[in-house]
Amino acid sequence: MQAEGLQAYAKRSEKKSGVYSFEQRDEIKFDEASEQQFQSNQIAWDFFNKQPESYRKKLIWWIISAKKEETKLNRLSQLIAHSADGKRM
């Protein structure tokens, strides 16, 4: 690495590191309440779980990374509706 690159790396902010779904070390999961809400629609839940892991991970992250609870619930409702119709988002 060049000197400029090393300097930039040294100045990085940990606050901005690990904020994207692909940077998460742990398994990305719904919280218990969201998962129960999703599971209450068995057709949607089955469709969602048949999708590739990369798709599920991206959509779960999209939901759980919402800053407002209202946004999180809205996104979850959208995912459930699409999944119930057998459609991907």
PDB file of N, CA, C and O in Angstrom:
ATOM      1  N   MET A   1       0.843  -1.173   0.000  1.00  0.00           N
ATOM      2  CA  MET A   1       0.000   0.000   0.000  1.00  0.00           C
ATOM      3  C   MET A   1       0.891   1.239   0.000  1.00  0.00           C
ATOM      4  O   MET A   1       1.951   1.257   0.625  1.00  0.00           O
ATOM      5  N   GLN A   2       0.452   2.250  -0.695  1.00  0.00           N
ATOM      6  CA  GLN A   2       1.189   3.514  -0.760  1.00  0.00           C
ATOM      7  C   GLN A   2       1.037   4.278   0.563  1.00  0.00           C
ATOM      8  O   GLN A   2       0.140   3.994   1.357  1.00  0.00           O
ATOM      9  N   ALA A   3       1.919   5.239   0.782  1.00  0.00           N
ATOM     10  CA  ALA A   3       1.888   6.032   2.017  1.00  0.00           C
ATOM     11  C   ALA A   3       0.555   6.754   2.185  1.00  0.00           C
ATOM     12  O   ALA A   3       0.021   6.833   3.291  1.00  0.00           O
ATOM     13  N   GLU A   4       0.018   7.282   1.080  1.00  0.00           N
ATOM     14  CA  GLU A   4      -1.261   7.998   1.141  1.00  0.00           C
ATOM     15  C   GLU A   4      -2.387   7.048   1.571  1.00  0.00           C
ATOM     16  O   GLU A   4      -3.267   7.418   2.349  1.00  0.00           O
ATOM     17  N   GLY A   5      -2.340   5.842   1.059  1.00  0.00           N
ATOM     18  CA  GLY A   5      -3.352   4.848   1.421  1.00  0.00           C
ATOM     19  C   GLY A   5      -3.263   4.458   2.883  1.00  0.00           C
ATOM     20  O   GLY A   5      -4.286   4.291   3.547  1.00  0.00           O
ATOM     21  N   LEU A   6      -2.051   4.311   3.387  1.00  0.00           N
ATOM     22  CA  LEU A   6      -1.859   3.990   4.799  1.00  0.00           C
ATOM     23  C   LEU A   6      -2.368   5.123   5.693  1.00  0.00           C
ATOM     24  O   LEU A   6      -2.967   4.874   6.739  1.00  0.00           O
ATOM     25  N   GLN A   7      -2.125   6.372   5.273  1.00  0.00           N
ATOM     26  CA  GLN A   7      -2.615   7.511   6.042  1.00  0.00           C
ATOM     27  C   GLN A   7      -4.147   7.535   6.058  1.00  0.00           C
ATOM     28  O   GLN A   7      -4.760   7.760   7.102  1.00  0.00           O
ATOM     29  N   ALA A   8      -4.748   7.305   4.909  1.00  0.00           N
ATOM     30  CA  ALA A   8      -6.207   7.290   4.829  1.00  0.00           C
ATOM     31  C   ALA A   8      -6.779   6.166   5.694  1.00  0.00           C
ATOM     32  O   ALA A   8      -7.785   6.355   6.378  1.00  0.00           O
ATOM     33  N   TYR A   9      -6.142   5.011   5.661  1.00  0.00           N
ATOM     34  CA  TYR A   9      -6.595   3.878   6.459  1.00  0.00           C
ATOM     35  C   TYR A   9      -6.495   4.205   7.948  1.00  0.00           C
ATOM     36  O   TYR A   9      -7.389   3.861   8.720  1.00  0.00           O
ATOM     37  N   ALA A  10      -5.414   4.867   8.351  1.00  0.00           N
ATOM     38  CA  ALA A  10      -5.219   5.231   9.755  1.00  0.00           C
ATOM     39  C   ALA A  10      -6.266   6.234  10.229  1.00  0.00           C
ATOM     40  O   ALA A  10      -6.606   6.260  11.412  1.00  0.00           O
ATOM     41  N   LYS A  11      -6.779   7.053   9.322  1.00  0.00           N
ATOM     42  CA  LYS A  11      -7.762   8.081   9.680  1.00  0.00           C
ATOM     43  C   LYS A  11      -9.213   7.572   9.630  1.00  0.00           C
ATOM     44  O   LYS A  11     -10.142   8.318   9.938  1.00  0.00           O
ATOM     45  N   ARG A  12      -9.402   6.306   9.243  1.00  0.00           N
ATOM     46  CA  ARG A  12     -10.764   5.798   9.084  1.00  0.00           C
ATOM     47  C   ARG A  12     -11.525   5.871  10.408  1.00  0.00           C
ATOM     48  O   ARG A  12     -10.931   5.868  11.486  1.00  0.00           O
ATOM     49  N   SER A  13     -12.809   5.933  10.305  1.00  0.00           N
ATOM     50  CA  SER A  13     -13.668   6.017  11.476  1.00  0.00           C
ATOM     51  C   SER A  13     -14.312   4.655  11.727  1.00  0.00           C
ATOM     52  O   SER A  13     -14.974   4.110  10.844  1.00  0.00           O
ATOM     53  N   GLU A  14     -14.126   4.115  12.900  1.00  0.00           N
ATOM     54  CA  GLU A  14     -14.747   2.835  13.251  1.00  0.00           C
ATOM     55  C   GLU A  14     -16.272   2.954  13.243  1.00  0.00           C
ATOM     56  O   GLU A  14     -16.983   1.974  13.023  1.00  0.00           O
ATOM     57  N   LYS A  15     -16.754   4.161  13.485  1.00  0.00           N
ATOM     58  CA  LYS A  15     -18.197   4.405  13.495  1.00  0.00           C
ATOM     59  C   LYS A  15     -18.815   4.102  12.126  1.00  0.00           C
ATOM     60  O   LYS A  15     -19.973   3.694  12.037  1.00  0.00           O
ATOM     61  N   LYS A  16     -18.039   4.306  11.071  1.00  0.00           N
ATOM     62  CA  LYS A  16     -18.536   4.078   9.718  1.00  0.00           C
ATOM     63  C   LYS A  16     -18.140   2.707   9.178  1.00  0.00           C
ATOM     64  O   LYS A  16     -18.401   2.404   8.014  1.00  0.00           O
ATOM     65  N   SER A  17     -17.523   1.887  10.000  1.00  0.00           N
ATOM     66  CA  SER A  17     -17.112   0.551   9.577  1.00  0.00           C
ATOM     67  C   SER A  17     -18.167  -0.468  10.003  1.00  0.00           C
ATOM     68  O   SER A  17     -18.769  -0.343  11.070  1.00  0.00           O
ATOM     69  N   GLY A  18     -18.378  -1.456   9.174  1.00  0.00           N
ATOM     70  CA  GLY A  18     -19.291  -2.537   9.518  1.00  0.00           C
ATOM     71  C   GLY A  18     -20.756  -2.166   9.468  1.00  0.00           C
ATOM     72  O   GLY A  18     -21.570  -2.799  10.140  1.00  0.00           O
ATOM     73  N   VAL A  19     -21.116  -1.159   8.692  1.00  0.00           N
ATOM     74  CA  VAL A  19     -22.505  -0.714   8.650  1.00  0.00           C
ATOM     75  C   VAL A  19     -23.305  -1.345   7.518  1.00  0.00           C
ATOM     76  O   VAL A  19     -24.522  -1.173   7.461  1.00  0.00           O
ATOM     77  N   TYR A  20     -22.656  -2.065   6.627  1.00  0.00           N
ATOM     78  CA  TYR A  20     -23.347  -2.680   5.499  1.00  0.00           C
ATOM     79  C   TYR A  20     -23.591  -4.156   5.778  1.00  0.00           C
ATOM     80  O   TYR A  20     -22.864  -4.776   6.554  1.00  0.00           O
ATOM     81  N   SER A  21     -24.611  -4.712   5.147  1.00  0.00           N
ATOM     82  CA  SER A  21     -24.970  -6.103   5.420  1.00  0.00           C
ATOM     83  C   SER A  21     -23.822  -7.059   5.146  1.00  0.00           C
ATOM     84  O   SER A  21     -23.633  -8.017   5.895  1.00  0.00           O
ATOM     85  N   PHE A  22     -23.050  -6.823   4.092  1.00  0.00           N
ATOM     86  CA  PHE A  22     -21.965  -7.742   3.761  1.00  0.00           C
ATOM     87  C   PHE A  22     -20.815  -7.673   4.756  1.00  0.00           C
ATOM     88  O   PHE A  22     -19.951  -8.550   4.758  1.00  0.00           O
ATOM     89  N   GLU A  23     -20.788  -6.643   5.602  1.00  0.00           N
ATOM     90  CA  GLU A  23     -19.728  -6.494   6.594  1.00  0.00           C
ATOM     91  C   GLU A  23     -20.093  -7.123   7.939  1.00  0.00           C
ATOM     92  O   GLU A  23     -19.264  -7.177   8.847  1.00  0.00           O
ATOM     93  N   GLN A  24     -21.313  -7.589   8.063  1.00  0.00           N
ATOM     94  CA  GLN A  24     -21.755  -8.142   9.330  1.00  0.00           C
ATOM     95  C   GLN A  24     -21.133  -9.511   9.548  1.00  0.00           C
ATOM     96  O   GLN A  24     -21.230 -10.387   8.689  1.00  0.00           O
ATOM     97  N   ARG A  25     -20.508  -9.690  10.671  1.00  0.00           N
ATOM     98  CA  ARG A  25     -19.853 -10.962  10.995  1.00  0.00           C
ATOM     99  C   ARG A  25     -20.877 -11.977  11.520  1.00  0.00           C
ATOM    100  O   ARG A  25     -20.785 -13.169  11.225  1.00  0.00           O
ATOM    101  N   ASP A  26     -21.836 -11.500  12.288  1.00  0.00           N
ATOM    102  CA  ASP A  26     -22.848 -12.381  12.851  1.00  0.00           C
ATOM    103  C   ASP A  26     -23.965 -12.602  11.848  1.00  0.00           C
ATOM    104  O   ASP A  26     -24.116 -11.851  10.884  1.00  0.00           O
ATOM    105  N   GLU A  27     -24.734 -13.633  12.089  1.00  0.00           N
ATOM    106  CA  GLU A  27     -25.864 -13.908  11.221  1.00  0.00           C
ATOM    107  C   GLU A  27     -26.898 -12.800  11.383  1.00  0.00           C
ATOM    108  O   GLU A  27     -27.228 -12.407  12.502  1.00  0.00           O
ATOM    109  N   ILE A  28     -27.398 -12.308  10.276  1.00  0.00           N
ATOM    110  CA  ILE A  28     -28.410 -11.265  10.302  1.00  0.00           C
ATOM    111  C   ILE A  28     -29.766 -11.933  10.500  1.00  0.00           C
ATOM    112  O   ILE A  28     -30.137 -12.836   9.750  1.00  0.00           O
ATOM    113  N   LYS A  29     -30.506 -11.481  11.520  1.00  0.00           N
ATOM    114  CA  LYS A  29     -31.796 -12.097  11.845  1.00  0.00           C
ATOM    115  C   LYS A  29     -32.837 -11.027  12.138  1.00  0.00           C
ATOM    116  O   LYS A  29     -32.517  -9.898  12.509  1.00  0.00           O
ATOM    117  N   PHE A  30     -34.098 -11.424  11.959  1.00  0.00           N
ATOM    118  CA  PHE A  30     -35.206 -10.590  12.417  1.00  0.00           C
ATOM    119  C   PHE A  30     -35.219 -10.601  13.935  1.00  0.00           C
ATOM    120  O   PHE A  30     -34.752 -11.553  14.560  1.00  0.00           O
ATOM    121  N   ASP A  31     -35.756  -9.537  14.530  1.00  0.00           N
ATOM    122  CA  ASP A  31     -35.996  -9.610  15.964  1.00  0.00           C
ATOM    123  C   ASP A  31     -37.211 -10.532  16.166  1.00  0.00           C
ATOM    124  O   ASP A  31     -37.929 -10.836  15.213  1.00  0.00           O
ATOM    125  N   GLU A  32     -37.425 -10.957  17.374  1.00  0.00           N
ATOM    126  CA  GLU A  32     -38.462 -11.962  17.658  1.00  0.00           C
ATOM    127  C   GLU A  32     -39.852 -11.516  17.213  1.00  0.00           C
ATOM    128  O   GLU A  32     -40.592 -12.299  16.620  1.00  0.00           O
ATOM    129  N   ALA A  33     -40.210 -10.270  17.494  1.00  0.00           N
ATOM    130  CA  ALA A  33     -41.541  -9.771  17.141  1.00  0.00           C
ATOM    131  C   ALA A  33     -41.742  -9.737  15.621  1.00  0.00           C
ATOM    132  O   ALA A  33     -42.806 -10.106  15.123  1.00  0.00           O
ATOM    133  N   SER A  34     -40.724  -9.296  14.896  1.00  0.00           N
ATOM    134  CA  SER A  34     -40.828  -9.230  13.436  1.00  0.00           C
ATOM    135  C   SER A  34     -40.937 -10.626  12.840  1.00  0.00           C
ATOM    136  O   SER A  34     -41.719 -10.856  11.917  1.00  0.00           O
ATOM    137  N   GLU A  35     -40.154 -11.549  13.367  1.00  0.00           N
ATOM    138  CA  GLU A  35     -40.199 -12.915  12.849  1.00  0.00           C
ATOM    139  C   GLU A  35     -41.566 -13.547  13.114  1.00  0.00           C
ATOM    140  O   GLU A  35     -42.102 -14.244  12.252  1.00  0.00           O
ATOM    141  N   GLN A  36     -42.127 -13.312  14.283  1.00  0.00           N
ATOM    142  CA  GLN A  36     -43.450 -13.854  14.595  1.00  0.00           C
ATOM    143  C   GLN A  36     -44.514 -13.264  13.670  1.00  0.00           C
ATOM    144  O   GLN A  36     -45.410 -13.971  13.209  1.00  0.00           O
ATOM    145  N   GLN A  37     -44.405 -11.963  13.404  1.00  0.00           N
ATOM    146  CA  GLN A  37     -45.360 -11.317  12.499  1.00  0.00           C
ATOM    147  C   GLN A  37     -45.261 -11.932  11.105  1.00  0.00           C
ATOM    148  O   GLN A  37     -46.279 -12.199  10.467  1.00  0.00           O
ATOM    149  N   PHE A  38     -44.042 -12.154  10.637  1.00  0.00           N
ATOM    150  CA  PHE A  38     -43.829 -12.741   9.317  1.00  0.00           C
ATOM    151  C   PHE A  38     -44.351 -14.181   9.296  1.00  0.00           C
ATOM    152  O   PHE A  38     -45.021 -14.575   8.342  1.00  0.00           O
ATOM    153  N   GLN A  39     -44.060 -14.955  10.315  1.00  0.00           N
ATOM    154  CA  GLN A  39     -44.474 -16.350  10.374  1.00  0.00           C
ATOM    155  C   GLN A  39     -45.984 -16.507  10.470  1.00  0.00           C
ATOM    156  O   GLN A  39     -46.515 -17.572  10.156  1.00  0.00           O
ATOM    157  N   SER A  40     -46.677 -15.465  10.898  1.00  0.00           N
ATOM    158  CA  SER A  40     -48.136 -15.544  10.989  1.00  0.00           C
ATOM    159  C   SER A  40     -48.773 -15.677   9.604  1.00  0.00           C
ATOM    160  O   SER A  40     -49.907 -16.141   9.483  1.00  0.00           O
ATOM    161  N   ASN A  41     -48.044 -15.270   8.558  1.00  0.00           N
ATOM    162  CA  ASN A  41     -48.499 -15.478   7.183  1.00  0.00           C
ATOM    163  C   ASN A  41     -47.650 -16.619   6.617  1.00  0.00           C
ATOM    164  O   ASN A  41     -46.567 -16.396   6.074  1.00  0.00           O
ATOM    165  N   GLN A  42     -48.162 -17.840   6.755  1.00  0.00           N
ATOM    166  CA  GLN A  42     -47.381 -19.033   6.407  1.00  0.00           C
ATOM    167  C   GLN A  42     -46.967 -19.064   4.944  1.00  0.00           C
ATOM    168  O   GLN A  42     -45.857 -19.493   4.631  1.00  0.00           O
ATOM    169  N   ILE A  43     -47.834 -18.620   4.043  1.00  0.00           N
ATOM    170  CA  ILE A  43     -47.511 -18.616   2.611  1.00  0.00           C
ATOM    171  C   ILE A  43     -46.317 -17.697   2.346  1.00  0.00           C
ATOM    172  O   ILE A  43     -45.379 -18.069   1.641  1.00  0.00           O
ATOM    173  N   ALA A  44     -46.364 -16.497   2.918  1.00  0.00           N
ATOM    174  CA  ALA A  44     -45.271 -15.530   2.730  1.00  0.00           C
ATOM    175  C   ALA A  44     -43.981 -16.061   3.349  1.00  0.00           C
ATOM    176  O   ALA A  44     -42.912 -15.958   2.747  1.00  0.00           O
ATOM    177  N   TRP A  45     -44.081 -16.627   4.548  1.00  0.00           N
ATOM    178  CA  TRP A  45     -42.907 -17.139   5.248  1.00  0.00           C
ATOM    179  C   TRP A  45     -42.259 -18.271   4.456  1.00  0.00           C
ATOM    180  O   TRP A  45     -41.037 -18.307   4.316  1.00  0.00           O
ATOM    181  N   ASP A  46     -43.063 -19.189   3.942  1.00  0.00           N
ATOM    182  CA  ASP A  46     -42.530 -20.307   3.150  1.00  0.00           C
ATOM    183  C   ASP A  46     -41.851 -19.811   1.879  1.00  0.00           C
ATOM    184  O   ASP A  46     -40.766 -20.276   1.527  1.00  0.00           O
ATOM    185  N   PHE A  47     -42.495 -18.861   1.186  1.00  0.00           N
ATOM    186  CA  PHE A  47     -41.898 -18.310  -0.031  1.00  0.00           C
ATOM    187  C   PHE A  47     -40.553 -17.655   0.281  1.00  0.00           C
ATOM    188  O   PHE A  47     -39.564 -17.895  -0.411  1.00  0.00           O
ATOM    189  N   PHE A  48     -40.522 -16.834   1.318  1.00  0.00           N
ATOM    190  CA  PHE A  48     -39.303 -16.115   1.694  1.00  0.00           C
ATOM    191  C   PHE A  48     -38.166 -17.096   2.012  1.00  0.00           C
ATOM    192  O   PHE A  48     -37.027 -16.878   1.600  1.00  0.00           O
ATOM    193  N   ASN A  49     -38.469 -18.154   2.730  1.00  0.00           N
ATOM    194  CA  ASN A  49     -37.432 -19.109   3.121  1.00  0.00           C
ATOM    195  C   ASN A  49     -36.953 -19.988   1.979  1.00  0.00           C
ATOM    196  O   ASN A  49     -35.925 -20.653   2.108  1.00  0.00           O
ATOM    197  N   LYS A  50     -37.672 -20.006   0.865  1.00  0.00           N
ATOM    198  CA  LYS A  50     -37.237 -20.752  -0.313  1.00  0.00           C
ATOM    199  C   LYS A  50     -36.301 -19.922  -1.193  1.00  0.00           C
ATOM    200  O   LYS A  50     -35.720 -20.442  -2.146  1.00  0.00           O
ATOM    201  N   GLN A  51     -36.157 -18.654  -0.880  1.00  0.00           N
ATOM    202  CA  GLN A  51     -35.298 -17.766  -1.658  1.00  0.00           C
ATOM    203  C   GLN A  51     -33.839 -17.965  -1.251  1.00  0.00           C
ATOM    204  O   GLN A  51     -33.566 -18.458  -0.156  1.00  0.00           O
ATOM    205  N   PRO A  52     -32.898 -17.588  -2.122  1.00  0.00           N
ATOM    206  CA  PRO A  52     -31.472 -17.723  -1.791  1.00  0.00           C
ATOM    207  C   PRO A  52     -31.102 -16.925  -0.536  1.00  0.00           C
ATOM    208  O   PRO A  52     -31.710 -15.900  -0.227  1.00  0.00           O
ATOM    209  N   GLU A  53     -30.105 -17.417   0.161  1.00  0.00           N
ATOM    210  CA  GLU A  53     -29.667 -16.764   1.401  1.00  0.00           C
ATOM    211  C   GLU A  53     -29.267 -15.310   1.164  1.00  0.00           C
ATOM    212  O   GLU A  53     -29.529 -14.452   2.007  1.00  0.00           O
ATOM    213  N   SER A  54     -28.640 -15.030   0.033  1.00  0.00           N
ATOM    214  CA  SER A  54     -28.205 -13.660  -0.253  1.00  0.00           C
ATOM    215  C   SER A  54     -29.398 -12.715  -0.343  1.00  0.00           C
ATOM    216  O   SER A  54     -29.328 -11.575   0.118  1.00  0.00           O
ATOM    217  N   TYR A  55     -30.493 -13.189  -0.936  1.00  0.00           N
ATOM    218  CA  TYR A  55     -31.715 -12.373  -1.029  1.00  0.00           C
ATOM    219  C   TYR A  55     -32.303 -12.159   0.363  1.00  0.00           C
ATOM    220  O   TYR A  55     -32.653 -11.036   0.724  1.00  0.00           O
ATOM    221  N   ARG A  56     -32.413 -13.224   1.138  1.00  0.00           N
ATOM    222  CA  ARG A  56     -32.993 -13.114   2.482  1.00  0.00           C
ATOM    223  C   ARG A  56     -32.167 -12.171   3.348  1.00  0.00           C
ATOM    224  O   ARG A  56     -32.713 -11.323   4.053  1.00  0.00           O
ATOM    225  N   LYS A  57     -30.850 -12.327   3.289  1.00  0.00           N
ATOM    226  CA  LYS A  57     -29.963 -11.492   4.109  1.00  0.00           C
ATOM    227  C   LYS A  57     -30.115 -10.014   3.747  1.00  0.00           C
ATOM    228  O   LYS A  57     -30.173  -9.153   4.625  1.00  0.00           O
ATOM    229  N   LYS A  58     -30.179  -9.734   2.456  1.00  0.00           N
ATOM    230  CA  LYS A  58     -30.310  -8.344   2.002  1.00  0.00           C
ATOM    231  C   LYS A  58     -31.625  -7.729   2.486  1.00  0.00           C
ATOM    232  O   LYS A  58     -31.647  -6.587   2.945  1.00  0.00           O
ATOM    233  N   LEU A  59     -32.713  -8.482   2.384  1.00  0.00           N
ATOM    234  CA  LEU A  59     -34.017  -7.952   2.781  1.00  0.00           C
ATOM    235  C   LEU A  59     -34.143  -7.833   4.292  1.00  0.00           C
ATOM    236  O   LEU A  59     -34.728  -6.870   4.788  1.00  0.00           O
ATOM    237  N   ILE A  60     -33.604  -8.796   5.027  1.00  0.00           N
ATOM    238  CA  ILE A  60     -33.638  -8.693   6.491  1.00  0.00           C
ATOM    239  C   ILE A  60     -32.842  -7.468   6.929  1.00  0.00           C
ATOM    240  O   ILE A  60     -33.278  -6.717   7.801  1.00  0.00           O
ATOM    241  N   TRP A  61     -31.683  -7.272   6.324  1.00  0.00           N
ATOM    242  CA  TRP A  61     -30.865  -6.096   6.684  1.00  0.00           C
ATOM    243  C   TRP A  61     -31.603  -4.804   6.343  1.00  0.00           C
ATOM    244  O   TRP A  61     -31.557  -3.843   7.111  1.00  0.00           O
ATOM    245  N   TRP A  62     -32.278  -4.773   5.204  1.00  0.00           N
ATOM    246  CA  TRP A  62     -33.041  -3.597   4.793  1.00  0.00           C
ATOM    247  C   TRP A  62     -34.080  -3.252   5.860  1.00  0.00           C
ATOM    248  O   TRP A  62     -34.326  -2.079   6.140  1.00  0.00           O
ATOM    249  N   ILE A  63     -34.679  -4.270   6.443  1.00  0.00           N
ATOM    250  CA  ILE A  63     -35.707  -4.040   7.460  1.00  0.00           C
ATOM    251  C   ILE A  63     -35.088  -3.646   8.793  1.00  0.00           C
ATOM    252  O   ILE A  63     -35.476  -2.634   9.375  1.00  0.00           O
ATOM    253  N   ILE A  64     -34.135  -4.427   9.286  1.00  0.00           N
ATOM    254  CA  ILE A  64     -33.622  -4.173  10.637  1.00  0.00           C
ATOM    255  C   ILE A  64     -32.724  -2.943  10.721  1.00  0.00           C
ATOM    256  O   ILE A  64     -32.459  -2.448  11.816  1.00  0.00           O
ATOM    257  N   SER A  65     -32.257  -2.447   9.586  1.00  0.00           N
ATOM    258  CA  SER A  65     -31.384  -1.268   9.615  1.00  0.00           C
ATOM    259  C   SER A  65     -32.167   0.044   9.597  1.00  0.00           C
ATOM    260  O   SER A  65     -31.572   1.121   9.649  1.00  0.00           O
ATOM    261  N   ALA A  66     -33.497  -0.039   9.524  1.00  0.00           N
ATOM    262  CA  ALA A  66     -34.312   1.184   9.535  1.00  0.00           C
ATOM    263  C   ALA A  66     -34.113   1.917  10.862  1.00  0.00           C
ATOM    264  O   ALA A  66     -34.056   1.295  11.923  1.00  0.00           O
ATOM    265  N   LYS A  67     -34.012   3.217  10.790  1.00  0.00           N
ATOM    266  CA  LYS A  67     -33.788   4.008  11.997  1.00  0.00           C
ATOM    267  C   LYS A  67     -35.064   4.196  12.809  1.00  0.00           C
ATOM    268  O   LYS A  67     -35.018   4.220  14.039  1.00  0.00           O
ATOM    269  N   LYS A  68     -36.191   4.329  12.136  1.00  0.00           N
ATOM    270  CA  LYS A  68     -37.469   4.524  12.819  1.00  0.00           C
ATOM    271  C   LYS A  68     -38.247   3.217  12.856  1.00  0.00           C
ATOM    272  O   LYS A  68     -38.244   2.451  11.893  1.00  0.00           O
ATOM    273  N   GLU A  69     -38.904   2.974  13.966  1.00  0.00           N
ATOM    274  CA  GLU A  69     -39.728   1.768  14.112  1.00  0.00           C
ATOM    275  C   GLU A  69     -40.844   1.751  13.063  1.00  0.00           C
ATOM    276  O   GLU A  69     -41.191   0.697  12.531  1.00  0.00           O
ATOM    277  N   GLU A  70     -41.392   2.913  12.779  1.00  0.00           N
ATOM    278  CA  GLU A  70     -42.450   3.040  11.766  1.00  0.00           C
ATOM    279  C   GLU A  70     -41.952   2.559  10.396  1.00  0.00           C
ATOM    280  O   GLU A  70     -42.662   1.844   9.689  1.00  0.00           O
ATOM    281  N   THR A  71     -40.759   2.947  10.038  1.00  0.00           N
ATOM    282  CA  THR A  71     -40.162   2.537   8.761  1.00  0.00           C
ATOM    283  C   THR A  71     -39.922   1.039   8.753  1.00  0.00           C
ATOM    284  O   THR A  71     -40.198   0.368   7.759  1.00  0.00           O
ATOM    285  N   LYS A  72     -39.414   0.519   9.844  1.00  0.00           N
ATOM    286  CA  LYS A  72     -39.152  -0.913   9.962  1.00  0.00           C
ATOM    287  C   LYS A  72     -40.436  -1.715   9.748  1.00  0.00           C
ATOM    288  O   LYS A  72     -40.443  -2.694   9.001  1.00  0.00           O
ATOM    289  N   LEU A  73     -41.512  -1.304  10.398  1.00  0.00           N
ATOM    290  CA  LEU A  73     -42.784  -2.015  10.272  1.00  0.00           C
ATOM    291  C   LEU A  73     -43.356  -1.897   8.863  1.00  0.00           C
ATOM    292  O   LEU A  73     -43.942  -2.847   8.344  1.00  0.00           O
ATOM    293  N   ASN A  74     -43.187  -0.737   8.251  1.00  0.00           N
ATOM    294  CA  ASN A  74     -43.653  -0.533   6.878  1.00  0.00           C
ATOM    295  C   ASN A  74     -42.892  -1.444   5.907  1.00  0.00           C
ATOM    296  O   ASN A  74     -43.490  -2.059   5.024  1.00  0.00           O
ATOM    297  N   ARG A  75     -41.592  -1.521   6.078  1.00  0.00           N
ATOM    298  CA  ARG A  75     -40.778  -2.372   5.208  1.00  0.00           C
ATOM    299  C   ARG A  75     -41.139  -3.845   5.395  1.00  0.00           C
ATOM    300  O   ARG A  75     -41.229  -4.596   4.423  1.00  0.00           O
ATOM    301  N   LEU A  76     -41.342  -4.248   6.634  1.00  0.00           N
ATOM    302  CA  LEU A  76     -41.718  -5.632   6.909  1.00  0.00           C
ATOM    303  C   LEU A  76     -43.061  -5.954   6.261  1.00  0.00           C
ATOM    304  O   LEU A  76     -43.230  -7.029   5.684  1.00  0.00           O
ATOM    305  N   SER A  77     -44.006  -5.043   6.351  1.00  0.00           N
ATOM    306  CA  SER A  77     -45.321  -5.241   5.724  1.00  0.00           C
ATOM    307  C   SER A  77     -45.197  -5.385   4.213  1.00  0.00           C
ATOM    308  O   SER A  77     -45.869  -6.218   3.606  1.00  0.00           O
ATOM    309  N   GLN A  78     -44.337  -4.572   3.610  1.00  0.00           N
ATOM    310  CA  GLN A  78     -44.112  -4.664   2.164  1.00  0.00           C
ATOM    311  C   GLN A  78     -43.529  -6.024   1.792  1.00  0.00           C
ATOM    312  O   GLN A  78     -43.958  -6.644   0.819  1.00  0.00           O
ATOM    313  N   LEU A  79     -42.556  -6.484   2.564  1.00  0.00           N
ATOM    314  CA  LEU A  79     -41.931  -7.774   2.282  1.00  0.00           C
ATOM    315  C   LEU A  79     -42.941  -8.909   2.433  1.00  0.00           C
ATOM    316  O   LEU A  79     -42.984  -9.817   1.603  1.00  0.00           O
ATOM    317  N   ILE A  80     -43.741  -8.862   3.474  1.00  0.00           N
ATOM    318  CA  ILE A  80     -44.752  -9.900   3.689  1.00  0.00           C
ATOM    319  C   ILE A  80     -45.745  -9.918   2.532  1.00  0.00           C
ATOM    320  O   ILE A  80     -46.087 -10.987   2.027  1.00  0.00           O
ATOM    321  N   ALA A  81     -46.211  -8.741   2.109  1.00  0.00           N
ATOM    322  CA  ALA A  81     -47.184  -8.657   1.014  1.00  0.00           C
ATOM    323  C   ALA A  81     -46.588  -9.220  -0.292  1.00  0.00           C
ATOM    324  O   ALA A  81     -47.241  -9.997  -0.988  1.00  0.00           O
ATOM    325  N   HIS A  82     -45.377  -8.833  -0.609  1.00  0.00           N
ATOM    326  CA  HIS A  82     -44.732  -9.339  -1.827  1.00  0.00           C
ATOM    327  C   HIS A  82     -44.539 -10.855  -1.751  1.00  0.00           C
ATOM    328  O   HIS A  82     -44.808 -11.575  -2.713  1.00  0.00           O
ATOM    329  N   SER A  83     -44.074 -11.322  -0.608  1.00  0.00           N
ATOM    330  CA  SER A  83     -43.828 -12.751  -0.441  1.00  0.00           C
ATOM    331  C   SER A  83     -45.127 -13.548  -0.510  1.00  0.00           C
ATOM    332  O   SER A  83     -45.152 -14.645  -1.068  1.00  0.00           O
ATOM    333  N   ALA A  84     -46.189 -13.010   0.045  1.00  0.00           N
ATOM    334  CA  ALA A  84     -47.486 -13.690   0.009  1.00  0.00           C
ATOM    335  C   ALA A  84     -47.991 -13.830  -1.423  1.00  0.00           C
ATOM    336  O   ALA A  84     -48.704 -14.779  -1.748  1.00  0.00           O
ATOM    337  N   ASP A  85     -47.618 -12.885  -2.271  1.00  0.00           N
ATOM    338  CA  ASP A  85     -47.999 -12.925  -3.697  1.00  0.00           C
ATOM    339  C   ASP A  85     -47.010 -13.747  -4.522  1.00  0.00           C
ATOM    340  O   ASP A  85     -47.173 -13.889  -5.734  1.00  0.00           O
ATOM    341  N   GLY A  86     -45.987 -14.286  -3.860  1.00  0.00           N
ATOM    342  CA  GLY A  86     -44.979 -15.073  -4.573  1.00  0.00           C
ATOM    343  C   GLY A  86     -44.055 -14.233  -5.413  1.00  0.00           C
ATOM    344  O   GLY A  86     -43.528 -14.693  -6.426  1.00  0.00           O
ATOM    345  N   LYS A  87     -43.854 -12.983  -4.988  1.00  0.00           N
ATOM    346  CA  LYS A  87     -42.999 -12.062  -5.738  1.00  0.00           C
ATOM    347  C   LYS A  87     -41.810 -11.649  -4.892  1.00  0.00           C
ATOM    348  O   LYS A  87     -41.906 -11.506  -3.673  1.00  0.00           O
ATOM    349  N   ARG A  88     -40.687 -11.460  -5.569  1.00  0.00           N
ATOM    350  CA  ARG A  88     -39.505 -10.924  -4.898  1.00  0.00           C
ATOM    351  C   ARG A  88     -39.525  -9.405  -5.008  1.00  0.00           C
ATOM    352  O   ARG A  88     -40.097  -8.840  -5.940  1.00  0.00           O
ATOM    353  N   MET A  89     -38.896  -8.764  -4.049  1.00  0.00           N
ATOM    354  CA  MET A  89     -38.844  -7.297  -4.055  1.00  0.00           C
ATOM    355  C   MET A  89     -37.692  -6.826  -4.906  1.00  0.00           C
ATOM    356  O   MET A  89     -37.476  -5.621  -5.041  1.00  0.00           O
TER     357      MET A  89
END
